[in-house]
Amino acid sequence: MKKARYTCGLDAAMDVMGGKWKVLILWGLYDGPRRFGEVRREVPGISERILTLQLREMEKAGLVLREDYHQIPPKVEYSLTAFGSSLLAALIPLGDWGEKHMARIEAIPRD
């Protein structure tokens, strides 16, 4: 995340949710707390290392809460904070737009 001032609200929002995976991780936590392996299954294609890094960044930003139950076997759950839930609520209309236009978007020629 940047430390400088932002030019607009969209600039700030993109900094918090930027990258390929963070929005998908937020969506994966939509229905409630998930263990690491569950989050990984919700986000196909993400490596364990990248998921760990993204979750740490999201926790640092206040989007995700990591709860360690200090038990054997180890149990850790991730859930959305109120801040993370508010970001996800703002992203839902964008997802709806993507669903509505998915066929057209898929038909865009790629190099």
N, C-alpha and C positions, 0 to 999 in steps of 0.2 A: 504494500500500500504506500501511496505517496505521503509525504509529510508537508508538501507545499499547499498553498491555498488553492481552492477549486474555482473554476470559471463559472460553473453553474451547478445546479442540483443534479443534473444528469451525469456530469463529470464525477461528482462525489459518489453517486450510486454505482456507476460503472467501476470505480476504484474498489469499492467494497465487494462487489459481486463479480468482478472481472475474472477472466480466464474461462477455460472450456468446461470446468467441472463444478464450480461452486453452485451454480443455479441448479444443476442436476442433483447435487448433494442436498440442497435445500428442499427440492421436490421429494427426494427420497425420505426426508424426515417429516414430511407433511402430515402423515397419519399418527405420529407420535414417536416416542423414543425407540431407538434402534441400537443394537449392538454393532460393532465394527463390521463383522461378516455380513450382517443384514444390509448395512449401508452399501457395502461393496456389491452385493447382489442387485441392489436397486439402481446402481450406476454401472451398467455394462461397459466393459472396455477400460475401466480405470485400474491402474496397478495399485498394489497394496502401499507402496512407497508414496505415490502421488496422493492417494486418499489420506494417508497419515499427514502429509504436509498440508493438504488443503484443509483438513479438519483442524489442525493446529492454527492455521491462519484465521479460519472462521471463528475459532474459540477466542483468539486474541482480539478479533474485531468485535466480539460480543454477539455474533450471530448464532452460535452453537454453544450449548452447555455440555461439558463432559463430566459425567458422574461415575466415579470409581467406587465400587461397593466394597473394596478391601476384603475379599473373601477368596477361598480356595475352592474350585479353580477361579482364576481372576474373572471379574465381570465388570465391564465398562459399558455404559450406555451414552449415546449422544441424542440430544433433543434440541429443538429450536428454542431460542430465547424469545421474549416479546419483540425484541429488535429484529431477530431473524424472521419471525412470523409476519411482522409488518412489511418486511422486504418481499417475502413470498407472496403476500396479499397484493402487493403492487405488481408482481410479475405474472400473476394469474391471467389478467387480460391479454398480456403479450402471448402467453401460451395458447389462449383461446384463438387469437389472431393466427398464430402459426398452424393450429389444427384446421382452421377454416381455409387456409390458403396452402396447405401442405402439398397438394398435387401440383399446384403452379410452381411452388418453390422447388420441388423435386425435379421439375421439368427444365429448370434454368440450366443452360449449357455451362459445363465446368471444363476448365483446361486440364 
